[in-house]
Amino acid sequence: MSQWQERANIDLMLDDCETWAIVGLSDNPARTAYSIAAMLQERGKRIVPIHPDAPVVHGEQGYATLAEVPFPIDVVDVFRRSEDAGPFADQAVAIGAKGVWFQLGVIDEAAFERTVAAGVPMVMDTCPAIEWRNRSR
């Protein structure tokens, strides 16, 4: 499990990656993805909603798929059930993302192995908010 949360990969994504595609982000403020996207914006990150409905969220235009985004994505942050998350890691590799982040409770060991084998750092089963909080201790 510790390989899923290597400090160097967490630091790379939190410190050096500016554009975060948030898979599963809708305009529903009751969803965790909504508040995490707001927190990322407060930290100076550009968020890109990825949702079949392509909503505008926190002032940012959404896209139905990662492949439709017309600019580079640094991190693909996945808010989907574990059984649905793996293809998004593959898509992140395909679009040239610098990192993949599976949120707290989202675990796909095979996707982790594929992503890392492709040379893309991946963090799994944690949240950027938790990791920022841990750094301030």
C-alpha positions in Angstrom: 0.0 0.0 0.0 2.8 2.5 0.7 3.8 2.3 -2.9 0.4 3.8 -3.7 1.2 6.9 -1.6 4.9 7.6 -2.3 5.8 11.0 -0.9 7.8 11.9 -4.0 4.7 11.3 -6.3 2.4 13.2 -3.9 4.8 16.1 -3.8 5.3 16.1 -7.6 1.5 16.4 -8.2 0.8 18.9 -5.4 3.8 21.1 -6.1 4.6 20.9 -9.8 1.4 20.1 -11.5 -1.0 23.0 -12.3 -3.8 21.6 -14.4 -6.0 18.9 -12.8 -8.7 17.1 -14.7 -11.3 16.0 -12.2 -13.1 12.8 -13.5 -16.6 12.7 -12.1 -16.8 16.4 -11.3 -20.4 17.8 -11.6 -22.0 21.0 -10.5 -23.5 19.2 -7.5 -22.2 20.9 -4.3 -23.1 17.9 -2.2 -20.5 15.7 -3.9 -17.0 15.4 -2.5 -15.5 16.1 -5.9 -17.1 19.6 -5.9 -15.4 20.6 -2.6 -12.0 19.1 -3.5 -12.1 21.0 -6.9 -12.7 24.2 -5.0 -9.8 23.5 -2.7 -7.5 22.8 -5.6 -8.5 26.1 -7.1 -7.8 27.9 -3.8 -4.4 26.3 -4.0 -3.8 27.9 -7.4 -4.6 24.8 -9.6 -6.7 25.0 -12.8 -9.4 22.4 -12.6 -11.0 20.8 -15.6 -14.4 19.0 -15.0 -14.6 15.6 -16.8 -18.2 14.4 -16.8 -20.6 13.0 -19.5 -22.8 16.1 -19.1 -19.7 18.5 -19.5 -21.0 21.0 -17.0 -19.3 24.3 -16.1 -18.1 23.9 -12.5 -16.4 26.6 -10.5 -16.2 28.7 -13.6 -14.4 26.1 -15.6 -15.8 24.5 -18.8 -16.3 20.8 -18.5 -15.6 18.1 -21.1 -17.3 14.8 -21.6 -14.0 12.9 -22.0 -10.3 13.4 -21.3 -9.6 13.1 -25.0 -11.8 16.2 -25.7 -9.7 18.5 -23.6 -7.8 20.8 -26.0 -4.9 21.6 -23.8 -2.4 19.6 -21.7 -3.5 18.0 -18.5 -1.0 17.5 -15.7 -3.0 15.3 -13.3 -6.0 13.2 -13.8 -7.9 13.0 -10.5 -10.5 10.2 -10.4 -13.7 10.3 -8.4 -15.3 7.1 -9.6 -16.0 3.7 -8.1 -12.9 1.4 -8.0 -14.5 -0.9 -10.6 -14.9 2.0 -13.0 -11.7 3.9 -12.4 -9.0 1.8 -14.3 -9.9 3.0 -17.8 -9.4 6.6 -16.7 -5.8 5.8 -15.7 -5.3 4.3 -19.2 -6.8 7.4 -20.8 -4.5 9.6 -18.6 -1.5 7.8 -20.0 -2.8 8.1 -23.5 -3.2 11.9 -23.3 0.3 12.3 -21.8 -0.7 13.3 -18.3 2.1 13.8 -15.8 0.3 12.0 -13.0 -2.8 10.0 -12.0 -4.5 10.4 -8.7 -7.2 7.9 -7.5 -9.2 9.4 -4.6 -9.7 8.0 -1.1 -11.3 4.6 -1.4 -10.6 4.3 -5.1 -8.3 1.3 -5.6 -7.4 -0.6 -8.8 -4.1 -2.4 -8.4 -4.0 -3.5 -12.0 -4.5 0.1 -13.2 -1.7 1.2 -10.8 0.7 -1.4 -12.2 -0.2 -0.4 -15.8 0.2 3.3 -15.1 3.5 3.0 -13.3 4.8 0.6 -16.0 4.0 3.3 -18.6 6.2 5.7 -16.6 3.4 7.8 -15.2 3.5 8.4 -11.4 0.3 7.4 -9.6 -1.2 8.0 -6.2 -4.1 5.9 -5.0 -6.5 5.8 -2.0 -5.9 9.2 -0.6 -7.0 12.8 -1.2 -5.1 16.0 -2.0 -6.8 17.7 1.0 -5.6 15.0 3.3 -2.1 15.2 1.9 -1.9 19.0 2.2 -3.1 18.7 5.8 -0.5 16.1 6.5 2.3 18.3 5.2 1.4 21.1 7.6 2.0 19.0 10.7 
